[in-house]
Amino acid sequence: MRKLFLLSTVCLLALVGCQQDDKPTKPNNGEEPKFENVNPTEVTLPEEGGDFTISYTLTNPIEGETLEPVINVEWITLKANETGSLTFTAAANTEIEPREASIFVAYADVASFTINISQAGAILKYITPHIDGQYFGTEYSGISDNYYFYLSDKGFDAEGYGIPGGTYFHLDLYSEIQDLERGLDGYIVPAGTYTFDAEGLEAGTFSAYTSLQKLDDEGNLEFDAKYAEGGEITVTENGIIANLIFEGVPYLITFEGVPACEDGRAPEYYTTLTGDYQLNIRDDASLLMIYYGDFYDCGYDNYLMYIQTPDMIGDMFQSDIVSGGNEMGTSIAGTYNVAYDAPGQFLYIPGYVNGGYMEGTWFFNSPDGQYYGDMAPITGGTIEIAENGDGTVTLTFDLIDDNDNAITGTWTAEPVFETAQSISTKAGAQMKNYVMLPKNTALPIR
């Protein structure tokens, strides 16, 4: 029995030994196998995905041994496993955020490597068949020509307002100064590549005034304007391709057509009056005096004087005046002349345009409370304010605009005094959703 047991043990050990020998760890020639990656360990894929290949070298392969890569995500799949290469297919990334993956490749116990994959997030693509904007020449930079225009999917209505549901990209480009003449389609944006510069002004750049706005189905803004943080704009004679970044998100905007703008340069005159004008301010208009204290550091009080009707219809007026007192509500009576130089006692600031708003002293009216009828910057003449002893004052206007039209009239009201802190900042009067002639970053909406 002892011999039989020993014999059985020997046979068992022999059987085990034979089974281990069935899986060789070296090739038949006895040389050590060698397995190496010949790719960079970092691979970047575009958002649209596609096929990509990982190559390797393998010498002295082990008979019966294969490579089986391990992929840690579902959006990458093995397409082909051939000698010396592995081909994979990556699905398109439909999300804005980029994504990552890794592929682990090992050959027996010889060697292994890992390839790290990163795929770009989806670029938001917009086809914008409409271009609407203005050519400002050198008015904003002094050293380059400026083109400020919208690319949009819906354009603007006949009254110049954005259309509900529309997406609007407002581009602010600067080119070399050119002696342009208006062509059939307008002033053509010069062909070339424009790079991002927050301030703009230099030729071949676009500024951070480049913005994105959207209107909802009711015609209201979906969000505050988003301003460009980088990118590149390419203009050709047949269209525009803009790669822009807003709040870290890339956008691709394409426009096919002639890249043309209308003339936005300041007119010789801002007044719309064609002759002398007699003011007809309604009795129910209010006289609001917004107090800024010694705003101009001249020793006397400053007021923004607004004459406005409750429904914004009819004749209205604004003036930036320096009174004769230094306490709110006192000593506004007097005769005010235009301040040709520094502001001072009993002077008013002439009308001018700043950042798209009327500032200083202006006459304006509206036929419907929505749109301006006439407007005129006041550039000379006098405004007399006389106290009547009953809390009211009478204003007598004997003024001229920037085309020497006379604007005259008399009106009586009780002034209402407010501090600037209770109103807003020192900005000119604005009608509802009104966009003034020069550049304005606001999307005109109802």
C-alpha positions in Angstrom: 0.0 0.0 0.0 2.8 2.4 0.8 4.3 1.9 -2.7 0.9 2.5 -4.3 0.5 5.7 -2.5 3.9 7.0 -3.4 3.3 6.1 -7.1 0.0 8.0 -7.1 1.7 11.0 -5.6 4.4 11.0 -8.3 1.9 10.7 -11.0 -0.2 13.6 -9.6 2.9 15.8 -9.4 3.8 14.9 -13.0 0.4 15.8 -14.2 0.5 19.2 -12.5 3.9 19.8 -14.0 2.6 19.0 -17.4 -0.3 21.4 -17.1 2.0 24.3 -16.1 4.2 23.7 -19.1 1.2 24.1 -21.4 1.4 27.9 -21.0 4.9 29.0 -22.0 6.3 32.3 -20.7 8.8 32.6 -23.5 8.6 32.2 -27.2 9.9 29.0 -28.8 13.3 30.5 -29.6 13.8 31.1 -25.9 14.3 34.9 -26.3 12.5 37.3 -23.9 9.4 39.0 -25.3 9.5 42.8 -25.6 6.4 45.0 -25.7 6.5 48.8 -26.0 4.1 51.7 -26.6 5.1 54.0 -29.5 2.4 56.7 -28.9 2.2 59.7 -26.7 0.4 58.8 -23.4 -1.9 61.8 -23.8 -4.4 61.8 -26.7 -6.8 64.7 -27.5 -9.9 64.1 -29.5 -12.2 66.6 -31.2 -15.8 67.0 -30.2 -17.1 65.1 -33.2 -15.1 62.0 -32.1 -14.1 59.4 -34.8 -11.5 56.7 -35.1 -8.0 56.8 -33.6 -5.2 54.2 -33.4 -2.7 53.2 -30.7 0.4 51.6 -32.1 2.9 49.3 -30.3 5.9 47.1 -31.0 6.1 43.5 -29.9 9.1 41.2 -30.5 9.4 37.6 -29.6 5.7 37.2 -29.0 4.4 34.4 -26.8 2.5 31.8 -28.7 -1.3 32.0 -28.0 -1.0 35.3 -26.1 -3.2 38.2 -27.2 -3.8 41.9 -26.2 -7.2 42.8 -24.7 -7.3 46.5 -24.0 -9.4 47.7 -21.0 -11.5 50.8 -21.7 -13.0 52.6 -18.7 -15.9 54.4 -20.6 -18.7 53.4 -22.9 -18.2 56.1 -25.5 -15.0 54.5 -26.7 -15.1 51.1 -28.4 -12.5 48.8 -29.9 -12.8 48.7 -33.7 -9.9 46.6 -34.8 -7.2 44.6 -33.0 -4.3 44.0 -35.5 -0.7 43.2 -35.1 1.1 46.3 -34.1 -2.0 48.5 -33.7 -5.3 48.9 -31.9 -8.0 51.0 -33.5 -10.8 52.6 -31.5 -13.9 54.6 -32.2 -14.9 57.6 -30.0 -18.5 58.8 -30.1 -19.2 62.5 -30.6 -19.4 64.6 -27.4 -22.8 66.3 -27.4 -22.2 67.9 -24.0 -20.6 71.4 -23.6 -18.2 70.0 -21.0 -15.1 68.1 -22.1 -14.7 64.5 -21.0 -11.9 62.1 -20.2 -11.2 58.4 -20.5 -8.2 55.9 -20.2 -7.2 52.8 -22.1 -5.1 50.2 -20.3 -3.1 47.8 -22.6 -1.1 44.9 -21.2 0.7 42.0 -22.8 0.8 39.0 -20.5 3.1 39.8 -17.6 5.7 41.4 -19.9 4.7 45.1 -19.9 1.7 47.4 -19.9 0.9 51.1 -20.6 -2.0 53.5 -20.2 -3.2 56.0 -22.7 -5.2 59.0 -21.3 -7.9 60.4 -23.6 -9.5 63.9 -23.4 -12.3 65.0 -25.7 -13.3 68.5 -26.3 -16.8 69.7 -25.3 -19.4 70.4 -28.0 -19.1 73.8 -29.6 -22.4 75.7 -29.7 -23.0 76.3 -33.4 -25.2 79.1 -34.8 -26.0 79.9 -38.4 -26.8 83.6 -38.6 -28.3 84.7 -41.9 -28.8 88.3 -40.8 -26.2 91.1 -40.5 -27.2 94.5 -39.1 -24.9 97.2 -37.9 -22.9 100.3 -38.5 -19.5 101.5 -39.7 -18.1 104.2 -37.4 -14.9 105.1 -39.1 -12.3 106.3 -36.6 -14.7 107.9 -34.2 -14.1 105.4 -31.4 -10.4 104.6 -31.7 -8.7 107.4 -33.7 -6.2 104.8 -35.0 -8.4 102.3 -36.8 -11.8 101.9 -38.5 -14.6 100.4 -36.4 -17.4 98.1 -37.5 -20.1 97.3 -34.9 -22.8 94.9 -36.1 -25.1 92.1 -35.1 -25.1 88.6 -36.5 -28.4 87.0 -35.7 -30.7 84.2 -36.6 -33.9 86.3 -36.9 -32.7 89.9 -37.6 -34.8 92.9 -36.5 -38.3 94.0 -37.3 -39.2 97.0 -39.4 -39.0 99.3 -36.4 -35.5 98.1 -35.4 -36.4 95.8 -32.5 -35.2 92.3 -31.8 -37.6 89.5 -32.7 -38.8 87.1 -30.0 -36.8 83.9 -29.8 -33.9 85.4 -31.6 -30.2 85.0 -30.8 -28.0 88.1 -31.3 -24.2 88.3 -31.5 -22.9 91.9 -31.4 -19.4 92.1 -32.9 -17.0 95.0 -32.3 -14.2 94.9 -35.0 -11.3 97.2 -35.8 -9.5 97.3 -39.1 -6.8 99.4 -40.8 -8.1 102.9 -41.8 -9.5 102.8 -45.3 -10.9 105.5 -47.5 -14.3 103.8 -47.9 -17.1 104.7 -50.2 -20.5 103.2 -49.7 -21.1 100.3 -52.0 -24.3 98.8 -53.2 -24.6 96.7 -50.0 -23.2 99.3 -47.6 -19.7 99.6 -46.1 -17.9 96.3 -46.5 -16.1 94.9 -43.4 -12.5 94.3 -44.6 -11.4 90.7 -45.1 -9.0 89.3 -42.6 -8.5 87.5 -39.3 -9.4 89.5 -36.2 -8.0 88.4 -32.8 -9.4 89.2 -29.3 -8.1 92.2 -27.5 -10.3 93.3 -24.5 -9.9 97.0 -25.3 -9.9 96.6 -29.1 -9.0 99.8 -31.0 -5.9 98.2 -32.7 -6.4 97.2 -36.3 -7.0 93.5 -36.7 -8.7 93.0 -33.3 -12.2 92.7 -31.8 -13.0 94.0 -28.3 -14.8 92.8 -25.2 -17.8 94.8 -26.3 -18.5 91.8 -28.5 -21.5 90.2 -26.8 -24.3 87.6 -26.9 -27.9 88.2 -26.0 -31.1 86.1 -26.5 -34.7 86.9 -26.5 -37.4 84.5 -25.2 -40.6 83.8 -26.9 -42.2 86.9 -25.3 -39.4 89.1 -26.6 -37.7 89.6 -23.2 -34.0 89.1 -22.5 -33.3 85.6 -21.3 -30.1 86.7 -19.5 -27.8 89.7 -19.1 -25.5 90.3 -22.0 -22.5 87.9 -22.1 -19.3 89.5 -23.2 -16.5 87.8 -25.2 -13.5 86.4 -23.4 -11.5 85.3 -26.4 -11.6 83.7 -29.9 -11.0 84.6 -33.5 -13.1 86.1 -36.2 -12.5 85.5 -39.9 -14.0 87.8 -42.5 -14.1 87.1 -46.2 -15.9 88.8 -49.1 -18.5 86.1 -48.9 -19.1 85.8 -45.2 -17.9 85.6 -41.6 -16.8 82.8 -39.3 -16.6 83.7 -35.7 -15.1 81.4 -33.0 -16.0 83.1 -29.8 -15.9 82.3 -26.1 -18.5 83.5 -23.7 -18.3 82.5 -20.0 -15.9 79.8 -20.9 -18.1 78.2 -23.5 -17.0 78.1 -27.2 -19.4 79.2 -29.9 -19.1 78.9 -33.7 -21.1 81.5 -35.5 -21.3 81.5 -39.3 -22.7 84.1 -41.7 -22.9 83.6 -45.4 -23.3 86.8 -47.5 -21.8 90.2 -48.0 -20.4 91.5 -44.7 -21.7 95.0 -45.0 -22.8 97.8 -42.5 -24.6 101.1 -42.7 -23.0 104.4 -42.0 -23.0 105.0 -38.2 -20.7 108.0 -38.1 -22.0 111.0 -36.2 -24.1 113.3 -38.4 -23.2 116.9 -39.0 -26.2 117.7 -36.8 -28.0 115.7 -34.2 -31.1 117.9 -34.3 -34.1 116.6 -36.3 -35.7 120.0 -36.4 -35.8 121.7 -39.8 -36.7 125.1 -38.5 -37.5 127.2 -35.4 -39.6 125.4 -32.8 -42.1 126.7 -30.2 -42.3 124.5 -27.1 -45.7 123.3 -26.1 -45.1 121.5 -22.7 -48.3 120.1 -21.3 -49.6 121.3 -18.0 -49.5 117.8 -16.4 -45.8 117.5 -17.1 -43.5 117.2 -14.0 -40.4 119.3 -13.2 -38.0 116.9 -11.4 -34.8 118.4 -10.0 -32.2 115.7 -9.2 -29.6 117.1 -6.8 -25.9 116.2 -7.1 -24.4 118.8 -4.7 -21.2 120.4 -5.8 -20.7 117.8 -8.5 -18.4 119.9 -10.7 -16.3 121.3 -7.7 -17.2 124.8 -8.6 -18.7 125.9 -5.3 -22.3 125.7 -6.4 -25.0 123.0 -6.6 -25.6 120.9 -9.6 -29.0 119.6 -10.8 -30.3 117.4 -13.5 -33.5 119.0 -14.5 -36.1 116.8 -16.2 -39.4 117.9 -17.7 -41.4 114.8 -18.5 -45.0 114.0 -19.2 -46.6 111.1 -17.2 -47.2 109.0 -20.4 -44.0 110.2 -22.1 -46.0 111.8 -24.9 -45.5 115.3 -26.1 -42.7 117.9 -25.6 -40.1 117.2 -22.9 -36.8 118.7 -21.9 -33.7 118.0 -19.8 -30.8 120.2 -18.7 -27.7 119.7 -16.6 -27.5 123.0 -14.6 -25.3 124.6 -11.9 -27.4 126.8 -9.7 -26.6 129.8 -7.5 -26.9 128.0 -4.1 -25.2 125.2 -2.2 -28.2 123.6 -0.4 -30.8 121.4 -2.1 -34.0 123.2 -3.1 -32.6 126.7 -2.7 -31.5 129.4 -5.2 -32.4 127.7 -8.4 -33.9 131.0 -9.7 -31.7 132.8 -12.2 -30.8 133.1 -15.9 -28.7 130.2 -17.1 -26.3 130.5 -20.0 -24.4 127.7 -21.8 -21.1 126.6 -20.3 -18.6 126.8 -23.1 -15.7 125.9 -20.8 -15.9 124.8 -17.2 -19.2 124.5 -15.5 -20.0 127.3 -13.0 -22.7 129.4 -11.3 -25.9 129.8 -13.5 -24.5 127.8 -16.4 -25.9 124.7 -18.2 -24.0 121.9 -19.9 -24.7 121.9 -23.7 -26.3 118.8 -25.3 -24.0 116.0 -26.4 -24.0 112.2 -26.9 -22.1 109.9 -24.6 -22.1 106.1 -24.9 -25.4 106.2 -26.8 -27.3 108.5 -24.4 -28.3 112.1 -24.6 -26.5 114.0 -21.9 -26.4 117.7 -21.0 -29.3 119.8 -22.3 -31.8 118.4 -24.9 -35.2 119.0 -26.2 -37.1 115.9 -27.3 -40.7 114.8 -27.9 -42.6 111.6 -28.6 -45.9 111.1 -30.4 -46.8 107.8 -28.7 -44.5 107.3 -25.7 -42.5 104.6 -27.5 -40.5 106.4 -30.2 -38.9 109.8 -30.5 -40.4 112.3 -32.8 -38.1 115.3 -32.7 -34.9 115.8 -30.7 -32.3 118.6 -30.5 -29.2 119.2 -28.5 -29.1 122.7 -27.0 -25.9 124.5 -27.8 -26.7 128.1 -26.9 -29.2 130.7 -25.6 -30.7 131.1 -22.1 -33.0 129.3 -19.6 -34.6 131.6 -17.1 -36.1 130.2 -13.9 -38.3 132.7 -12.0 -39.8 132.0 -8.6 -43.6 132.9 -8.4 -43.9 133.0 -4.6 -46.4 130.2 -4.5 -44.0 127.3 -4.7 -44.1 127.3 -8.5 -41.5 128.5 -10.9 -41.8 129.8 -14.5 -39.2 128.7 -17.0 -38.6 130.8 -20.1 -36.6 129.2 -22.9 -34.7 131.2 -25.5 -32.4 128.6 -27.0 -30.7 127.4 -30.2 -29.8 123.8 -31.3 -26.7 122.5 -33.1 -28.1 123.7 -36.5 -29.0 127.2 -35.1 -32.8 126.5 -34.9 -34.5 128.7 -32.3 -36.3 126.8 -29.5 -38.5 129.0 -27.4 -41.3 128.8 -25.0 -42.6 129.4 -21.4 -43.9 126.9 -18.9 -44.9 126.9 -15.2 -44.7 124.1 -12.7 -43.9 123.2 -9.1 -40.4 121.7 -8.9 -39.9 118.3 -7.1 -36.5 117.8 -5.5 -34.8 114.4 -5.2 -31.3 113.4 -4.4 -29.3 111.5 -7.0 -29.0 108.5 -4.6 -32.8 108.1 -4.7 -32.9 108.2 -8.5 -30.0 106.5 -10.2 -26.6 107.5 -11.7 -26.0 110.6 -13.7 -27.2 109.4 -17.1 -29.2 111.2 -19.7 -32.9 110.9 -20.2 -34.0 107.8 -22.1 -37.3 107.0 -23.7 -38.6 103.4 -23.4 -36.1 101.1 -25.0 -34.6 103.9 -27.0 -31.2 103.4 -28.7 -29.3 106.6 -29.4 -27.4 107.2 -32.7 -23.9 106.3 -31.6 -22.7 102.8 -30.5 -24.9 101.2 -27.8 -24.3 97.8 -26.3 -27.9 97.1 -25.5 -30.1 95.0 -27.7 -33.1 97.1 -28.8 -36.1 95.2 -27.5 -39.7 96.2 -26.8 
